[in-house]
Amino acid sequence: MNYGYEKFLTSVGFTLDEKCNLFSPIGVTYKINAQEMDGYYWFYTNDYFSVNIHDFNVKKDIIVNHTQDDLSDTYVSISYIKSVHGECLTPYQSVTDNMTFTYFHKKGVFRFLLHGGYPYFSVGIEYKEKFITEFVEKTSNLDKEILEEAFQQLNSLEEIPEIQKIADDILSYDKNFPASEIYYEVKAKELLNIAINRYFERKESKAKISRQDDISLDNVCKYINDHYSSDISQDLLCKIALMSKTKLKDSFKQKYNMSITEYIQRRRMNVAEHMLIATNLNISEVARAVGYNSHSRFSTLFKKYKGNLPQEVKKLSFY
């Protein structure tokens, strides 16, 4: 099965690694050890979709240019980026850790700036035109315009726990399990379902939450994102949102499908995961940096949201 990115991978220095056992043997692994970066690119592909894992360390600033002509059968790529330091240049868009990145494959050159000294780690699913025409359009009443808008809404700096879970599930899946094809198909359809459900839930939510309240909730999230390591009081968040405790609690849950406490914990664990991988801080130092004096409490929450203990993730560190 041909994969559209293979020609590109070899052109920038990746070589086929048939001996690598880090990923599922159902897929194909390429490796690179060059002046700009080192690491791995793994993919599994069929007629309907592809799954990929980017896992490499960027050594110095590099602009990646990729002509999209090789991907004529691919409709859209959706990636959960766990760790990144850079910008998409076509069109310009900031990218950050723990974001969902959506890119529609159209003719032209895709350009991405990666900054040196940081890891790039992501899990992605690419839907092919055949998947859209033979599965989505025939099994639902959705037209392509709505589907495109649903996918585009995933493209956000907002952390989406449901998509993060899909990425974590793919990464933690037993690579030797014999029914991997079925598993990846389930995950591709699960991601599609999340996109569609979020699209209609947001339409309904916007009808219930006023524009001013929606802006206020965004302000609360921005404050939490900037001050996640602090002891954030509910009283302060109520003042920021200009809402009562009950209204803030209910409105936040309605918009983000989680409580404020869970949002803070997820934000802390996402930052902690990046610190464990991308810095030489030990686990206790990382715990304190994200707001926990208790090592055990930090480890318990990290295991809850990430599926692994901090020491297991620390083993993946470049430091």
MARDREN-934411 format. One record per residue (C-alpha): residue number from 1; x, y, z. Coordinates in steps of 0.02 Angstrom, whole numbers, plus 50000, padded with zeros to 5 digits. Example, Ala and Ser with C-alpha at 12.3 -4.5 7.8 and 13.67 -1.06 7.14 Angstrom:
2
<atom><n>1</n><c1>50615</c1><c2>49775</c2><c3>50390</c3></atom>
<atom><n>2</n><c1>50684</c1><c2>49947</c2><c3>50357</c3></atom>
END
This chain:
319
<atom><n>1</n><c1>50000</c1><c2>50000</c2><c3>50000</c3></atom>
<atom><n>2</n><c1>50078</c1><c2>50164</c2><c3>49945</c3></atom>
<atom><n>3</n><c1>50087</c1><c2>50304</c2><c3>50073</c3></atom>
<atom><n>4</n><c1>50092</c1><c2>50482</c2><c3>50009</c3></atom>
<atom><n>5</n><c1>50224</c1><c2>50542</c2><c3>50131</c3></atom>
<atom><n>6</n><c1>50356</c1><c2>50408</c2><c3>50092</c3></atom>
<atom><n>7</n><c1>50433</c1><c2>50504</c2><c3>49947</c3></atom>
<atom><n>8</n><c1>50441</c1><c2>50659</c2><c3>50056</c3></atom>
<atom><n>9</n><c1>50517</c1><c2>50564</c2><c3>50202</c3></atom>
<atom><n>10</n><c1>50659</c1><c2>50495</c2><c3>50097</c3></atom>
<atom><n>11</n><c1>50688</c1><c2>50666</c2><c3>50018</c3></atom>
<atom><n>12</n><c1>50726</c1><c2>50745</c2><c3>50187</c3></atom>
<atom><n>13</n><c1>50839</c1><c2>50605</c2><c3>50248</c3></atom>
<atom><n>14</n><c1>50728</c1><c2>50473</c2><c3>50327</c3></atom>
<atom><n>15</n><c1>50772</c1><c2>50292</c2><c3>50291</c3></atom>
<atom><n>16</n><c1>50668</c1><c2>50134</c2><c3>50310</c3></atom>
<atom><n>17</n><c1>50700</c1><c2>50045</c2><c3>50476</c3></atom>
<atom><n>18</n><c1>50637</c1><c2>49867</c2><c3>50465</c3></atom>
<atom><n>19</n><c1>50717</c1><c2>49817</c2><c3>50630</c3></atom>
<atom><n>20</n><c1>50633</c1><c2>49949</c2><c3>50739</c3></atom>
<atom><n>21</n><c1>50517</c1><c2>49870</c2><c3>50868</c3></atom>
<atom><n>22</n><c1>50456</c1><c2>50028</c2><c3>50952</c3></atom>
<atom><n>23</n><c1>50292</c1><c2>50031</c2><c3>50856</c3></atom>
<atom><n>24</n><c1>50163</c1><c2>49910</c2><c3>50789</c3></atom>
<atom><n>25</n><c1>50235</c1><c2>49791</c2><c3>50657</c3></atom>
<atom><n>26</n><c1>50076</c1><c2>49814</c2><c3>50555</c3></atom>
<atom><n>27</n><c1>50145</c1><c2>49984</c2><c3>50505</c3></atom>
<atom><n>28</n><c1>50306</c1><c2>50049</c2><c3>50430</c3></atom>
<atom><n>29</n><c1>50443</c1><c2>50141</c2><c3>50523</c3></atom>
<atom><n>30</n><c1>50565</c1><c2>50268</c2><c3>50453</c3></atom>
<atom><n>31</n><c1>50710</c1><c2>50340</c2><c3>50552</c3></atom>
<atom><n>32</n><c1>50823</c1><c2>50491</c2><c3>50537</c3></atom>
<atom><n>33</n><c1>50987</c1><c2>50543</c2><c3>50616</c3></atom>
<atom><n>34</n><c1>51036</c1><c2>50705</c2><c3>50532</c3></atom>
<atom><n>35</n><c1>51104</c1><c2>50876</c2><c3>50576</c3></atom>
<atom><n>36</n><c1>50928</c1><c2>50948</c2><c3>50591</c3></atom>
<atom><n>37</n><c1>50839</c1><c2>50808</c2><c3>50684</c3></atom>
<atom><n>38</n><c1>50840</c1><c2>50628</c2><c3>50742</c3></atom>
<atom><n>39</n><c1>50701</c1><c2>50507</c2><c3>50781</c3></atom>
<atom><n>40</n><c1>50562</c1><c2>50407</c2><c3>50701</c3></atom>
<atom><n>41</n><c1>50409</c1><c2>50421</c2><c3>50589</c3></atom>
<atom><n>42</n><c1>50287</c1><c2>50275</c2><c3>50594</c3></atom>
<atom><n>43</n><c1>50130</c1><c2>50248</c2><c3>50490</c3></atom>
<atom><n>44</n><c1>49994</c1><c2>50122</c2><c3>50453</c3></atom>
<atom><n>45</n><c1>49890</c1><c2>50147</c2><c3>50298</c3></atom>
<atom><n>46</n><c1>49747</c1><c2>50067</c2><c3>50202</c3></atom>
<atom><n>47</n><c1>49625</c1><c2>50122</c2><c3>50066</c3></atom>
<atom><n>48</n><c1>49522</c1><c2>50228</c2><c3>50185</c3></atom>
<atom><n>49</n><c1>49636</c1><c2>50310</c2><c3>50314</c3></atom>
<atom><n>50</n><c1>49811</c1><c2>50316</c2><c3>50385</c3></atom>
<atom><n>51</n><c1>49878</c1><c2>50327</c2><c3>50563</c3></atom>
<atom><n>52</n><c1>50047</c1><c2>50408</c2><c3>50598</c3></atom>
<atom><n>53</n><c1>50164</c1><c2>50443</c2><c3>50743</c3></atom>
<atom><n>54</n><c1>50297</c1><c2>50580</c2><c3>50737</c3></atom>
<atom><n>55</n><c1>50430</c1><c2>50552</c2><c3>50870</c3></atom>
<atom><n>56</n><c1>50589</c1><c2>50651</c2><c3>50843</c3></atom>
<atom><n>57</n><c1>50702</c1><c2>50780</c2><c3>50920</c3></atom>
<atom><n>58</n><c1>50729</c1><c2>50941</c2><c3>50821</c3></atom>
<atom><n>59</n><c1>50909</c1><c2>50997</c2><c3>50841</c3></atom>
<atom><n>60</n><c1>50903</c1><c2>51164</c2><c3>50752</c3></atom>
<atom><n>61</n><c1>50773</c1><c2>51275</c2><c3>50670</c3></atom>
<atom><n>62</n><c1>50706</c1><c2>51201</c2><c3>50509</c3></atom>
<atom><n>63</n><c1>50567</c1><c2>51245</c2><c3>50387</c3></atom>
<atom><n>64</n><c1>50482</c1><c2>51091</c2><c3>50318</c3></atom>
<atom><n>65</n><c1>50414</c1><c2>51113</c2><c3>50141</c3></atom>
<atom><n>66</n><c1>50303</c1><c2>50978</c2><c3>50070</c3></atom>
<atom><n>67</n><c1>50216</c1><c2>50979</c2><c3>49901</c3></atom>
<atom><n>68</n><c1>50040</c1><c2>50909</c2><c3>49923</c3></atom>
<atom><n>69</n><c1>50031</c1><c2>50829</c2><c3>49751</c3></atom>
<atom><n>70</n><c1>50085</c1><c2>50661</c2><c3>49825</c3></atom>
<atom><n>71</n><c1>49930</c1><c2>50662</c2><c3>49937</c3></atom>
<atom><n>72</n><c1>49794</c1><c2>50679</c2><c3>49806</c3></atom>
<atom><n>73</n><c1>49692</c1><c2>50541</c2><c3>49889</c3></atom>
<atom><n>74</n><c1>49700</c1><c2>50619</c2><c3>50064</c3></atom>
<atom><n>75</n><c1>49560</c1><c2>50735</c2><c3>50120</c3></atom>
<atom><n>76</n><c1>49610</c1><c2>50794</c2><c3>50293</c3></atom>
<atom><n>77</n><c1>49739</c1><c2>50760</c2><c3>50429</c3></atom>
<atom><n>78</n><c1>49698</c1><c2>50777</c2><c3>50613</c3></atom>
<atom><n>79</n><c1>49843</c1><c2>50767</c2><c3>50736</c3></atom>
<atom><n>80</n><c1>49854</c1><c2>50777</c2><c3>50923</c3></atom>
<atom><n>81</n><c1>50020</c1><c2>50864</c2><c3>50954</c3></atom>
<atom><n>82</n><c1>50091</c1><c2>50817</c2><c3>51123</c3></atom>
<atom><n>83</n><c1>50250</c1><c2>50916</c2><c3>51107</c3></atom>
<atom><n>84</n><c1>50303</c1><c2>51050</c2><c3>50982</c3></atom>
<atom><n>85</n><c1>50389</c1><c2>51218</c2><c3>50967</c3></atom>
<atom><n>86</n><c1>50352</c1><c2>51302</c2><c3>50803</c3></atom>
<atom><n>87</n><c1>50223</c1><c2>51376</c2><c3>50684</c3></atom>
<atom><n>88</n><c1>50123</c1><c2>51320</c2><c3>50534</c3></atom>
<atom><n>89</n><c1>50158</c1><c2>51441</c2><c3>50391</c3></atom>
<atom><n>90</n><c1>50018</c1><c2>51394</c2><c3>50267</c3></atom>
<atom><n>91</n><c1>49919</c1><c2>51483</c2><c3>50329</c3></atom>
<atom><n>92</n><c1>50011</c1><c2>51555</c2><c3>50479</c3></atom>
<atom><n>93</n><c1>49953</c1><c2>51476</c2><c3>50641</c3></atom>
<atom><n>94</n><c1>50033</c1><c2>51457</c2><c3>50811</c3></atom>
<atom><n>95</n><c1>50050</c1><c2>51279</c2><c3>50871</c3></atom>
<atom><n>96</n><c1>50077</c1><c2>51224</c2><c3>51049</c3></atom>
<atom><n>97</n><c1>50087</c1><c2>51071</c2><c3>51160</c3></atom>
<atom><n>98</n><c1>49929</c1><c2>50968</c2><c3>51182</c3></atom>
<atom><n>99</n><c1>49832</c1><c2>51047</c2><c3>51040</c3></atom>
<atom><n>100</n><c1>49731</c1><c2>50970</c2><c3>50900</c3></atom>
<atom><n>101</n><c1>49794</c1><c2>51020</c2><c3>50729</c3></atom>
<atom><n>102</n><c1>49684</c1><c2>51002</c2><c3>50574</c3></atom>
<atom><n>103</n><c1>49750</c1><c2>51019</c2><c3>50398</c3></atom>
<atom><n>104</n><c1>49652</c1><c2>50999</c2><c3>50237</c3></atom>
<atom><n>105</n><c1>49757</c1><c2>50931</c2><c3>50095</c3></atom>
<atom><n>106</n><c1>49748</c1><c2>51046</c2><c3>49947</c3></atom>
<atom><n>107</n><c1>49866</c1><c2>51075</c2><c3>49802</c3></atom>
<atom><n>108</n><c1>50014</c1><c2>51182</c2><c3>49843</c3></atom>
<atom><n>109</n><c1>50157</c1><c2>51179</c2><c3>49968</c3></atom>
<atom><n>110</n><c1>50131</c1><c2>51145</c2><c3>50152</c3></atom>
<atom><n>111</n><c1>50259</c1><c2>51238</c2><c3>50259</c3></atom>
<atom><n>112</n><c1>50296</c1><c2>51212</c2><c3>50443</c3></atom>
<atom><n>113</n><c1>50430</c1><c2>51295</c2><c3>50551</c3></atom>
<atom><n>114</n><c1>50505</c1><c2>51186</c2><c3>50689</c3></atom>
<atom><n>115</n><c1>50620</c1><c2>51264</c2><c3>50818</c3></atom>
<atom><n>116</n><c1>50779</c1><c2>51177</c2><c3>50870</c3></atom>
<atom><n>117</n><c1>50808</c1><c2>51109</c2><c3>51044</c3></atom>
<atom><n>118</n><c1>50634</c1><c2>51037</c2><c3>51065</c3></atom>
<atom><n>119</n><c1>50550</c1><c2>50869</c2><c3>51032</c3></atom>
<atom><n>120</n><c1>50409</c1><c2>50849</c2><c3>50907</c3></atom>
<atom><n>121</n><c1>50288</c1><c2>50713</c2><c3>50961</c3></atom>
<atom><n>122</n><c1>50116</c1><c2>50687</c2><c3>50885</c3></atom>
<atom><n>123</n><c1>49987</c1><c2>50557</c2><c3>50839</c3></atom>
<atom><n>124</n><c1>49882</c1><c2>50585</c2><c3>50684</c3></atom>
<atom><n>125</n><c1>49743</c1><c2>50510</c2><c3>50579</c3></atom>
<atom><n>126</n><c1>49728</c1><c2>50552</c2><c3>50394</c3></atom>
<atom><n>127</n><c1>49559</c1><c2>50524</c2><c3>50312</c3></atom>
<atom><n>128</n><c1>49560</c1><c2>50484</c2><c3>50128</c3></atom>
<atom><n>129</n><c1>49430</c1><c2>50539</c2><c3>50001</c3></atom>
<atom><n>130</n><c1>49370</c1><c2>50360</c2><c3>49987</c3></atom>
<atom><n>131</n><c1>49329</c1><c2>50357</c2><c3>50173</c3></atom>
<atom><n>132</n><c1>49227</c1><c2>50516</c2><c3>50156</c3></atom>
<atom><n>133</n><c1>49129</c1><c2>50463</c2><c3>50001</c3></atom>
<atom><n>134</n><c1>49102</c1><c2>50279</c2><c3>50041</c3></atom>
<atom><n>135</n><c1>49078</c1><c2>50286</c2><c3>50229</c3></atom>
<atom><n>136</n><c1>49028</c1><c2>50458</c2><c3>50292</c3></atom>
<atom><n>137</n><c1>48918</c1><c2>50519</c2><c3>50150</c3></atom>
<atom><n>138</n><c1>48830</c1><c2>50351</c2><c3>50128</c3></atom>
<atom><n>139</n><c1>48797</c1><c2>50318</c2><c3>50313</c3></atom>
<atom><n>140</n><c1>48744</c1><c2>50492</c2><c3>50368</c3></atom>
<atom><n>141</n><c1>48648</c1><c2>50641</c2><c3>50308</c3></atom>
<atom><n>142</n><c1>48798</c1><c2>50755</c2><c3>50324</c3></atom>
<atom><n>143</n><c1>48856</c1><c2>50849</c2><c3>50171</c3></atom>
<atom><n>144</n><c1>49040</c1><c2>50884</c2><c3>50144</c3></atom>
<atom><n>145</n><c1>49026</c1><c2>51067</c2><c3>50196</c3></atom>
<atom><n>146</n><c1>48963</c1><c2>51022</c2><c3>50370</c3></atom>
<atom><n>147</n><c1>49093</c1><c2>50886</c2><c3>50387</c3></atom>
<atom><n>148</n><c1>49231</c1><c2>51007</c2><c3>50339</c3></atom>
<atom><n>149</n><c1>49169</c1><c2>51133</c2><c3>50467</c3></atom>
<atom><n>150</n><c1>49163</c1><c2>50996</c2><c3>50600</c3></atom>
<atom><n>151</n><c1>49343</c1><c2>50947</c2><c3>50565</c3></atom>
<atom><n>152</n><c1>49398</c1><c2>51129</c2><c3>50560</c3></atom>
<atom><n>153</n><c1>49324</c1><c2>51162</c2><c3>50731</c3></atom>
<atom><n>154</n><c1>49445</c1><c2>51035</c2><c3>50803</c3></atom>
<atom><n>155</n><c1>49589</c1><c2>51145</c2><c3>50747</c3></atom>
<atom><n>156</n><c1>49613</c1><c2>51236</c2><c3>50910</c3></atom>
<atom><n>157</n><c1>49737</c1><c2>51279</c2><c3>51047</c3></atom>
<atom><n>158</n><c1>49599</c1><c2>51220</c2><c3>51165</c3></atom>
<atom><n>159</n><c1>49643</c1><c2>51054</c2><c3>51243</c3></atom>
<atom><n>160</n><c1>49517</c1><c2>50920</c2><c3>51191</c3></atom>
<atom><n>161</n><c1>49525</c1><c2>50775</c2><c3>51315</c3></atom>
<atom><n>162</n><c1>49428</c1><c2>50653</c2><c3>51204</c3></atom>
<atom><n>163</n><c1>49556</c1><c2>50672</c2><c3>51064</c3></atom>
<atom><n>164</n><c1>49700</c1><c2>50665</c2><c3>51186</c3></atom>
<atom><n>165</n><c1>49631</c1><c2>50498</c2><c3>51246</c3></atom>
<atom><n>166</n><c1>49627</c1><c2>50429</c2><c3>51068</c3></atom>
<atom><n>167</n><c1>49809</c1><c2>50478</c2><c3>51046</c3></atom>
<atom><n>168</n><c1>49857</c1><c2>50399</c2><c3>51213</c3></atom>
<atom><n>169</n><c1>49759</c1><c2>50241</c2><c3>51170</c3></atom>
<atom><n>170</n><c1>49853</c1><c2>50223</c2><c3>51005</c3></atom>
<atom><n>171</n><c1>50021</c1><c2>50250</c2><c3>51091</c3></atom>
<atom><n>172</n><c1>49986</c1><c2>50127</c2><c3>51232</c3></atom>
<atom><n>173</n><c1>49905</c1><c2>49993</c2><c3>51122</c3></atom>
<atom><n>174</n><c1>49993</c1><c2>49824</c2><c3>51125</c3></atom>
<atom><n>175</n><c1>50096</c1><c2>49832</c2><c3>50966</c3></atom>
<atom><n>176</n><c1>50094</c1><c2>49642</c2><c3>50948</c3></atom>
<atom><n>177</n><c1>49906</c1><c2>49620</c2><c3>50960</c3></atom>
<atom><n>178</n><c1>49846</c1><c2>49524</c2><c3>50804</c3></atom>
<atom><n>179</n><c1>49690</c1><c2>49630</c2><c3>50768</c3></atom>
<atom><n>180</n><c1>49776</c1><c2>49798</c2><c3>50750</c3></atom>
<atom><n>181</n><c1>49687</c1><c2>49839</c2><c3>50586</c3></atom>
<atom><n>182</n><c1>49519</c1><c2>49832</c2><c3>50673</c3></atom>
<atom><n>183</n><c1>49583</c1><c2>49934</c2><c3>50820</c3></atom>
<atom><n>184</n><c1>49646</c1><c2>50075</c2><c3>50711</c3></atom>
<atom><n>185</n><c1>49483</c1><c2>50076</c2><c3>50613</c3></atom>
<atom><n>186</n><c1>49387</c1><c2>50094</c2><c3>50776</c3></atom>
<atom><n>187</n><c1>49496</c1><c2>50241</c2><c3>50828</c3></atom>
<atom><n>188</n><c1>49476</c1><c2>50326</c2><c3>50658</c3></atom>
<atom><n>189</n><c1>49287</c1><c2>50313</c2><c3>50671</c3></atom>
<atom><n>190</n><c1>49291</c1><c2>50367</c2><c3>50854</c3></atom>
<atom><n>191</n><c1>49384</c1><c2>50526</c2><c3>50806</c3></atom>
<atom><n>192</n><c1>49258</c1><c2>50559</c2><c3>50667</c3></atom>
<atom><n>193</n><c1>49116</c1><c2>50537</c2><c3>50791</c3></atom>
<atom><n>194</n><c1>49197</c1><c2>50661</c2><c3>50912</c3></atom>
<atom><n>195</n><c1>49213</c1><c2>50791</c2><c3>50774</c3></atom>
<atom><n>196</n><c1>49031</c1><c2>50775</c2><c3>50723</c3></atom>
<atom><n>197</n><c1>48963</c1><c2>50771</c2><c3>50901</c3></atom>
<atom><n>198</n><c1>49065</c1><c2>50923</c2><c3>50952</c3></atom>
<atom><n>199</n><c1>49002</c1><c2>51018</c2><c3>50799</c3></atom>
<atom><n>200</n><c1>48818</c1><c2>50993</c2><c3>50844</c3></atom>
<atom><n>201</n><c1>48847</c1><c2>51012</c2><c3>51031</c3></atom>
<atom><n>202</n><c1>48931</c1><c2>51180</c2><c3>51000</c3></atom>
<atom><n>203</n><c1>48788</c1><c2>51237</c2><c3>50892</c3></atom>
<atom><n>204</n><c1>48667</c1><c2>51193</c2><c3>51031</c3></atom>
<atom><n>205</n><c1>48780</c1><c2>51264</c2><c3>51166</c3></atom>
<atom><n>206</n><c1>48799</c1><c2>51431</c2><c3>51076</c3></atom>
<atom><n>207</n><c1>48611</c1><c2>51444</c2><c3>51074</c3></atom>
<atom><n>208</n><c1>48606</c1><c2>51422</c2><c3>51263</c3></atom>
<atom><n>209</n><c1>48759</c1><c2>51521</c2><c3>51315</c3></atom>
<atom><n>210</n><c1>48756</c1><c2>51707</c2><c3>51278</c3></atom>
<atom><n>211</n><c1>48896</c1><c2>51786</c2><c3>51180</c3></atom>
<atom><n>212</n><c1>48955</c1><c2>51884</c2><c3>51332</c3></atom>
<atom><n>213</n><c1>48955</c1><c2>51728</c2><c3>51442</c3></atom>
<atom><n>214</n><c1>49050</c1><c2>51634</c2><c3>51307</c3></atom>
<atom><n>215</n><c1>49185</c1><c2>51768</c2><c3>51307</c3></atom>
<atom><n>216</n><c1>49190</c1><c2>51765</c2><c3>51497</c3></atom>
<atom><n>217</n><c1>49217</c1><c2>51577</c2><c3>51498</c3></atom>
<atom><n>218</n><c1>49358</c1><c2>51597</c2><c3>51372</c3></atom>
<atom><n>219</n><c1>49437</c1><c2>51723</c2><c3>51489</c3></atom>
<atom><n>220</n><c1>49426</c1><c2>51601</c2><c3>51633</c3></atom>
<atom><n>221</n><c1>49514</c1><c2>51467</c2><c3>51530</c3></atom>
<atom><n>222</n><c1>49649</c1><c2>51588</c2><c3>51474</c3></atom>
<atom><n>223</n><c1>49680</c1><c2>51637</c2><c3>51655</c3></atom>
<atom><n>224</n><c1>49692</c1><c2>51454</c2><c3>51707</c3></atom>
<atom><n>225</n><c1>49810</c1><c2>51416</c2><c3>51563</c3></atom>
<atom><n>226</n><c1>49926</c1><c2>51557</c2><c3>51619</c3></atom>
<atom><n>227</n><c1>49916</c1><c2>51523</c2><c3>51807</c3></atom>
<atom><n>228</n><c1>49891</c1><c2>51334</c2><c3>51813</c3></atom>
<atom><n>229</n><c1>50028</c1><c2>51309</c2><c3>51943</c3></atom>
<atom><n>230</n><c1>49949</c1><c2>51430</c2><c3>52067</c3></atom>
<atom><n>231</n><c1>49814</c1><c2>51394</c2><c3>52194</c3></atom>
<atom><n>232</n><c1>49668</c1><c2>51464</c2><c3>52093</c3></atom>
<atom><n>233</n><c1>49517</c1><c2>51506</c2><c3>52199</c3></atom>
<atom><n>234</n><c1>49340</c1><c2>51489</c2><c3>52135</c3></atom>
<atom><n>235</n><c1>49302</c1><c2>51663</c2><c3>52203</c3></atom>
<atom><n>236</n><c1>49434</c1><c2>51738</c2><c3>52090</c3></atom>
<atom><n>237</n><c1>49368</c1><c2>51645</c2><c3>51937</c3></atom>
<atom><n>238</n><c1>49192</c1><c2>51706</c2><c3>51977</c3></atom>
<atom><n>239</n><c1>49256</c1><c2>51885</c2><c3>51979</c3></atom>
<atom><n>240</n><c1>49344</c1><c2>51859</c2><c3>51812</c3></atom>
<atom><n>241</n><c1>49187</c1><c2>51785</c2><c3>51734</c3></atom>
<atom><n>242</n><c1>49066</c1><c2>51905</c2><c3>51822</c3></atom>
<atom><n>243</n><c1>48962</c1><c2>51753</c2><c3>51869</c3></atom>
<atom><n>244</n><c1>48897</c1><c2>51673</c2><c3>52026</c3></atom>
<atom><n>245</n><c1>48980</c1><c2>51510</c2><c3>52083</c3></atom>
<atom><n>246</n><c1>48832</c1><c2>51407</c2><c3>52025</c3></atom>
<atom><n>247</n><c1>48820</c1><c2>51490</c2><c3>51855</c3></atom>
<atom><n>248</n><c1>49007</c1><c2>51477</c2><c3>51824</c3></atom>
<atom><n>249</n><c1>49010</c1><c2>51294</c2><c3>51875</c3></atom>
<atom><n>250</n><c1>48862</c1><c2>51248</c2><c3>51764</c3></atom>
<atom><n>251</n><c1>48913</c1><c2>51356</c2><c3>51614</c3></atom>
<atom><n>252</n><c1>49092</c1><c2>51293</c2><c3>51617</c3></atom>
<atom><n>253</n><c1>49033</c1><c2>51112</c2><c3>51621</c3></atom>
<atom><n>254</n><c1>48911</c1><c2>51146</c2><c3>51479</c3></atom>
<atom><n>255</n><c1>49042</c1><c2>51224</c2><c3>51366</c3></atom>
<atom><n>256</n><c1>49195</c1><c2>51116</c2><c3>51403</c3></atom>
<atom><n>257</n><c1>49116</c1><c2>50951</c2><c3>51457</c3></atom>
<atom><n>258</n><c1>49219</c1><c2>50947</c2><c3>51616</c3></atom>
<atom><n>259</n><c1>49228</c1><c2>51032</c2><c3>51784</c3></atom>
<atom><n>260</n><c1>49345</c1><c2>51176</c2><c3>51822</c3></atom>
<atom><n>261</n><c1>49446</c1><c2>51063</c2><c3>51937</c3></atom>
<atom><n>262</n><c1>49469</c1><c2>50934</c2><c3>51799</c3></atom>
<atom><n>263</n><c1>49519</c1><c2>51070</c2><c3>51676</c3></atom>
<atom><n>264</n><c1>49654</c1><c2>51133</c2><c3>51795</c3></atom>
<atom><n>265</n><c1>49717</c1><c2>50957</c2><c3>51828</c3></atom>
<atom><n>266</n><c1>49724</c1><c2>50915</c2><c3>51642</c3></atom>
<atom><n>267</n><c1>49817</c1><c2>51076</c2><c3>51606</c3></atom>
<atom><n>268</n><c1>49944</c1><c2>51036</c2><c3>51741</c3></atom>
<atom><n>269</n><c1>49969</c1><c2>50858</c2><c3>51681</c3></atom>
<atom><n>270</n><c1>49992</c1><c2>50912</c2><c3>51500</c3></atom>
<atom><n>271</n><c1>50126</c1><c2>51037</c2><c3>51549</c3></atom>
<atom><n>272</n><c1>50206</c1><c2>50908</c2><c3>51664</c3></atom>
<atom><n>273</n><c1>50214</c1><c2>50780</c2><c3>51523</c3></atom>
<atom><n>274</n><c1>50308</c1><c2>50904</c2><c3>51415</c3></atom>
<atom><n>275</n><c1>50428</c1><c2>50945</c2><c3>51558</c3></atom>
<atom><n>276</n><c1>50463</c1><c2>50762</c2><c3>51591</c3></atom>
<atom><n>277</n><c1>50507</c1><c2>50732</c2><c3>51409</c3></atom>
<atom><n>278</n><c1>50589</c1><c2>50895</c2><c3>51359</c3></atom>
<atom><n>279</n><c1>50686</c1><c2>50952</c2><c3>51514</c3></atom>
<atom><n>280</n><c1>50813</c1><c2>50880</c2><c3>51635</c3></atom>
<atom><n>281</n><c1>50702</c1><c2>50915</c2><c3>51787</c3></atom>
<atom><n>282</n><c1>50671</c1><c2>50765</c2><c3>51898</c3></atom>
<atom><n>283</n><c1>50495</c1><c2>50708</c2><c3>51941</c3></atom>
<atom><n>284</n><c1>50485</c1><c2>50801</c2><c3>52108</c3></atom>
<atom><n>285</n><c1>50542</c1><c2>50962</c2><c3>52025</c3></atom>
<atom><n>286</n><c1>50412</c1><c2>50941</c2><c3>51887</c3></atom>
<atom><n>287</n><c1>50276</c1><c2>50908</c2><c3>52018</c3></atom>
<atom><n>288</n><c1>50319</c1><c2>51070</c2><c3>52110</c3></atom>
<atom><n>289</n><c1>50330</c1><c2>51167</c2><c3>51946</c3></atom>
<atom><n>290</n><c1>50149</c1><c2>51125</c2><c3>51903</c3></atom>
<atom><n>291</n><c1>50080</c1><c2>51155</c2><c3>52078</c3></atom>
<atom><n>292</n><c1>50100</c1><c2>50995</c2><c3>52180</c3></atom>
<atom><n>293</n><c1>50204</c1><c2>50979</c2><c3>52339</c3></atom>
<atom><n>294</n><c1>50149</c1><c2>50798</c2><c3>52358</c3></atom>
<atom><n>295</n><c1>50244</c1><c2>50679</c2><c3>52245</c3></atom>
<atom><n>296</n><c1>50115</c1><c2>50542</c2><c3>52271</c3></atom>
<atom><n>297</n><c1>49967</c1><c2>50656</c2><c3>52230</c3></atom>
<atom><n>298</n><c1>50055</c1><c2>50712</c2><c3>52071</c3></atom>
<atom><n>299</n><c1>50092</c1><c2>50532</c2><c3>52020</c3></atom>
<atom><n>300</n><c1>49912</c1><c2>50479</c2><c3>52052</c3></atom>
<atom><n>301</n><c1>49839</c1><c2>50618</c2><c3>51944</c3></atom>
<atom><n>302</n><c1>49970</c1><c2>50593</c2><c3>51808</c3></atom>
<atom><n>303</n><c1>49926</c1><c2>50408</c2><c3>51799</c3></atom>
<atom><n>304</n><c1>49740</c1><c2>50452</c2><c3>51794</c3></atom>
<atom><n>305</n><c1>49753</c1><c2>50571</c2><c3>51646</c3></atom>
<atom><n>306</n><c1>49902</c1><c2>50502</c2><c3>51551</c3></atom>
<atom><n>307</n><c1>49888</c1><c2>50315</c2><c3>51579</c3></atom>
<atom><n>308</n><c1>50069</c1><c2>50300</c2><c3>51634</c3></atom>
<atom><n>309</n><c1>50169</c1><c2>50344</c2><c3>51789</c3></atom>
<atom><n>310</n><c1>50286</c1><c2>50495</c2><c3>51779</c3></atom>
<atom><n>311</n><c1>50441</c1><c2>50385</c2><c3>51790</c3></atom>
<atom><n>312</n><c1>50382</c1><c2>50287</c2><c3>51637</c3></atom>
<atom><n>313</n><c1>50366</c1><c2>50446</c2><c3>51536</c3></atom>
<atom><n>314</n><c1>50532</c1><c2>50512</c2><c3>51601</c3></atom>
<atom><n>315</n><c1>50619</c1><c2>50365</c2><c3>51517</c3></atom>
<atom><n>316</n><c1>50569</c1><c2>50441</c2><c3>51349</c3></atom>
<atom><n>317</n><c1>50662</c1><c2>50603</c2><c3>51389</c3></atom>
<atom><n>318</n><c1>50800</c1><c2>50665</c2><c3>51277</c3></atom>
<atom><n>319</n><c1>50890</c1><c2>50725</c2><c3>51434</c3></atom>
END
